[in-house]
Amino acid sequence: MLHHGRDRLIDRAVVTNVRYAQVNAERLSFADASFDCVTIALWPAQRHDKPAALASMRRVLKPGGQLLILEFSPAGNTALAPL
């Protein structure tokens, strides 16, 4: 998926300052406070230590940075199910 997304951005010439990395969320190999934004998608609960991953992501975020998590788990509130 990472390669597909990268190729789509290249095709649209939207890659002037974008770098891609597929890394272990629990042990990010980047310097402290080095990112304005960290994103993660399709986070399977059975494969990750969520507290360790969140701590690692917080460590690499700059003060005031944003963490974006795309989660596709079933909604706990049945009123949201149609959405």
CNS distance restraints for C-alpha pairs under 8 A (distance, minus, plus):
assign (resid   1 and name CA) (resid   5 and name CA) 6.14 0.50 0.50
assign (resid   2 and name CA) (resid   6 and name CA) 6.10 0.50 0.50
assign (resid   2 and name CA) (resid  20 and name CA) 7.73 0.50 0.50
assign (resid   2 and name CA) (resid  22 and name CA) 7.66 0.50 0.50
assign (resid   3 and name CA) (resid   7 and name CA) 6.07 0.50 0.50
assign (resid   4 and name CA) (resid   8 and name CA) 6.25 0.50 0.50
assign (resid   5 and name CA) (resid   9 and name CA) 6.35 0.50 0.50
assign (resid   6 and name CA) (resid  10 and name CA) 6.20 0.50 0.50
assign (resid   6 and name CA) (resid  20 and name CA) 7.61 0.50 0.50
assign (resid   7 and name CA) (resid  11 and name CA) 6.10 0.50 0.50
assign (resid   8 and name CA) (resid  12 and name CA) 6.34 0.50 0.50
assign (resid   9 and name CA) (resid  13 and name CA) 6.03 0.50 0.50
assign (resid   9 and name CA) (resid  14 and name CA) 5.10 0.50 0.50
assign (resid   9 and name CA) (resid  15 and name CA) 6.11 0.50 0.50
assign (resid  10 and name CA) (resid  14 and name CA) 6.09 0.50 0.50
assign (resid  10 and name CA) (resid  15 and name CA) 5.97 0.50 0.50
assign (resid  15 and name CA) (resid  19 and name CA) 7.98 0.50 0.50
assign (resid  23 and name CA) (resid  27 and name CA) 7.98 0.50 0.50
assign (resid  23 and name CA) (resid  28 and name CA) 6.55 0.50 0.50
assign (resid  23 and name CA) (resid  29 and name CA) 7.82 0.50 0.50
assign (resid  24 and name CA) (resid  28 and name CA) 6.03 0.50 0.50
assign (resid  25 and name CA) (resid  53 and name CA) 5.00 0.50 0.50
assign (resid  25 and name CA) (resid  54 and name CA) 7.95 0.50 0.50
assign (resid  25 and name CA) (resid  56 and name CA) 6.90 0.50 0.50
assign (resid  25 and name CA) (resid  57 and name CA) 7.15 0.50 0.50
assign (resid  26 and name CA) (resid  48 and name CA) 7.40 0.50 0.50
assign (resid  26 and name CA) (resid  49 and name CA) 6.86 0.50 0.50
assign (resid  26 and name CA) (resid  50 and name CA) 7.71 0.50 0.50
assign (resid  26 and name CA) (resid  52 and name CA) 5.17 0.50 0.50
assign (resid  26 and name CA) (resid  53 and name CA) 3.88 0.50 0.50
assign (resid  26 and name CA) (resid  54 and name CA) 7.49 0.50 0.50
assign (resid  26 and name CA) (resid  55 and name CA) 7.82 0.50 0.50
assign (resid  26 and name CA) (resid  56 and name CA) 5.86 0.50 0.50
assign (resid  26 and name CA) (resid  57 and name CA) 7.97 0.50 0.50
assign (resid  27 and name CA) (resid  52 and name CA) 7.81 0.50 0.50
assign (resid  27 and name CA) (resid  53 and name CA) 7.06 0.50 0.50
assign (resid  27 and name CA) (resid  56 and name CA) 6.06 0.50 0.50
assign (resid  28 and name CA) (resid  56 and name CA) 6.06 0.50 0.50
assign (resid  28 and name CA) (resid  57 and name CA) 7.20 0.50 0.50
assign (resid  28 and name CA) (resid  60 and name CA) 7.77 0.50 0.50
assign (resid  30 and name CA) (resid  34 and name CA) 7.10 0.50 0.50
assign (resid  30 and name CA) (resid  60 and name CA) 6.52 0.50 0.50
assign (resid  31 and name CA) (resid  60 and name CA) 6.18 0.50 0.50
assign (resid  32 and name CA) (resid  59 and name CA) 5.42 0.50 0.50
assign (resid  32 and name CA) (resid  60 and name CA) 4.43 0.50 0.50
assign (resid  32 and name CA) (resid  61 and name CA) 7.04 0.50 0.50
assign (resid  32 and name CA) (resid  62 and name CA) 7.74 0.50 0.50
assign (resid  33 and name CA) (resid  59 and name CA) 6.24 0.50 0.50
assign (resid  33 and name CA) (resid  60 and name CA) 4.45 0.50 0.50
assign (resid  33 and name CA) (resid  61 and name CA) 4.63 0.50 0.50
assign (resid  33 and name CA) (resid  62 and name CA) 4.03 0.50 0.50
assign (resid  33 and name CA) (resid  63 and name CA) 7.02 0.50 0.50
assign (resid  34 and name CA) (resid  60 and name CA) 5.38 0.50 0.50
assign (resid  34 and name CA) (resid  61 and name CA) 5.92 0.50 0.50
assign (resid  34 and name CA) (resid  62 and name CA) 5.83 0.50 0.50
assign (resid  35 and name CA) (resid  60 and name CA) 6.03 0.50 0.50
assign (resid  35 and name CA) (resid  61 and name CA) 4.81 0.50 0.50
assign (resid  35 and name CA) (resid  62 and name CA) 5.52 0.50 0.50
assign (resid  35 and name CA) (resid  65 and name CA) 7.02 0.50 0.50
assign (resid  36 and name CA) (resid  61 and name CA) 5.95 0.50 0.50
assign (resid  36 and name CA) (resid  62 and name CA) 5.59 0.50 0.50
assign (resid  36 and name CA) (resid  64 and name CA) 7.65 0.50 0.50
assign (resid  36 and name CA) (resid  65 and name CA) 4.56 0.50 0.50
assign (resid  36 and name CA) (resid  66 and name CA) 6.36 0.50 0.50
assign (resid  37 and name CA) (resid  61 and name CA) 6.63 0.50 0.50
assign (resid  37 and name CA) (resid  65 and name CA) 5.51 0.50 0.50
assign (resid  37 and name CA) (resid  66 and name CA) 4.72 0.50 0.50
assign (resid  37 and name CA) (resid  67 and name CA) 5.79 0.50 0.50
assign (resid  37 and name CA) (resid  68 and name CA) 7.43 0.50 0.50
assign (resid  38 and name CA) (resid  57 and name CA) 6.85 0.50 0.50
assign (resid  38 and name CA) (resid  61 and name CA) 7.03 0.50 0.50
assign (resid  38 and name CA) (resid  66 and name CA) 6.45 0.50 0.50
assign (resid  38 and name CA) (resid  67 and name CA) 4.92 0.50 0.50
assign (resid  38 and name CA) (resid  68 and name CA) 6.20 0.50 0.50
assign (resid  39 and name CA) (resid  67 and name CA) 5.86 0.50 0.50
assign (resid  39 and name CA) (resid  68 and name CA) 4.62 0.50 0.50
assign (resid  39 and name CA) (resid  69 and name CA) 5.75 0.50 0.50
assign (resid  39 and name CA) (resid  70 and name CA) 7.76 0.50 0.50
assign (resid  40 and name CA) (resid  68 and name CA) 6.52 0.50 0.50
assign (resid  40 and name CA) (resid  69 and name CA) 5.05 0.50 0.50
assign (resid  40 and name CA) (resid  70 and name CA) 6.30 0.50 0.50
assign (resid  41 and name CA) (resid  69 and name CA) 5.89 0.50 0.50
assign (resid  41 and name CA) (resid  70 and name CA) 4.61 0.50 0.50
assign (resid  41 and name CA) (resid  71 and name CA) 6.43 0.50 0.50
assign (resid  42 and name CA) (resid  70 and name CA) 6.46 0.50 0.50
assign (resid  42 and name CA) (resid  71 and name CA) 6.00 0.50 0.50
assign (resid  42 and name CA) (resid  72 and name CA) 6.67 0.50 0.50
assign (resid  43 and name CA) (resid  48 and name CA) 7.65 0.50 0.50
assign (resid  43 and name CA) (resid  70 and name CA) 7.81 0.50 0.50
assign (resid  43 and name CA) (resid  71 and name CA) 6.68 0.50 0.50
assign (resid  44 and name CA) (resid  48 and name CA) 6.89 0.50 0.50
assign (resid  45 and name CA) (resid  49 and name CA) 7.90 0.50 0.50
assign (resid  45 and name CA) (resid  50 and name CA) 7.58 0.50 0.50
assign (resid  48 and name CA) (resid  53 and name CA) 7.36 0.50 0.50
assign (resid  49 and name CA) (resid  53 and name CA) 6.19 0.50 0.50
assign (resid  50 and name CA) (resid  54 and name CA) 6.01 0.50 0.50
assign (resid  51 and name CA) (resid  55 and name CA) 6.13 0.50 0.50
assign (resid  52 and name CA) (resid  56 and name CA) 6.15 0.50 0.50
assign (resid  53 and name CA) (resid  57 and name CA) 6.14 0.50 0.50
assign (resid  54 and name CA) (resid  58 and name CA) 6.03 0.50 0.50
assign (resid  55 and name CA) (resid  59 and name CA) 6.12 0.50 0.50
assign (resid  56 and name CA) (resid  60 and name CA) 6.61 0.50 0.50
assign (resid  57 and name CA) (resid  61 and name CA) 6.39 0.50 0.50
assign (resid  57 and name CA) (resid  67 and name CA) 7.61 0.50 0.50
assign (resid  58 and name CA) (resid  67 and name CA) 7.88 0.50 0.50
assign (resid  61 and name CA) (resid  65 and name CA) 5.42 0.50 0.50
assign (resid  61 and name CA) (resid  66 and name CA) 7.28 0.50 0.50
assign (resid  61 and name CA) (resid  67 and name CA) 7.92 0.50 0.50
assign (resid  74 and name CA) (resid  81 and name CA) 7.63 0.50 0.50
assign (resid  75 and name CA) (resid  80 and name CA) 6.35 0.50 0.50
assign (resid  75 and name CA) (resid  81 and name CA) 6.05 0.50 0.50
assign (resid  77 and name CA) (resid  81 and name CA) 7.04 0.50 0.50
